[in-house]
Amino acid sequence: MPAGRPPKPTAEKLLNGNPGRRPISDDEPQFDGVPVMPDWLDYYAQELWELVVSDLVTAGVAKSVDGPALAGMCMWWGIWRKFDQLIQEGDLEYKTVCRAAMGWKQFSAIASKFGMTPSDRVRLKVSDKPPEEDDPLAAILKRRAERN
């Protein structure tokens, strides 16, 4: 995948317009369902899963296909929590601090894809509603009204 901005989802192009020159794809995959928590997650990872995944599903951000990415995010959270706890108890060895930093870095990279910070949510645009493409004139008028 080339570097740069990630592609805009088809639903967003149809809803907000497509000012670019790339054609609108009508074969973008659609997924449903709820991610299932794997049983191999440790205590901290399970705790995070139970705290955030239902909200992500409700927001339309997470579907069943996102289960592995969410599990990875929760796993890295668990790693960070484990080593952060050691640091809080006074273990400032280089390996401990590096492992905590690595856990946080990996967690935050995955978490950002799910909009888990305020700045990430600004960039994240998800719509459960199918785009209204029946009447092109109505879509143009709607966009024009939203701009004013």
Secondary structure, 3 states (H helix, E strand, C coil): CCCCCCCCCHHHHHHHCCCCCCCCCCCCCCCCCCCCCCCCCCHHHHHHHHHHHHHHHHCCCCCHHHHHHHHHHHHHHHHHHHHHHHHHCCCCCHHHHHHHHHHHHHHHHHHHHCCCCHHHHHHCCCCCCCCCCCCHHHHHHHHHHHHC
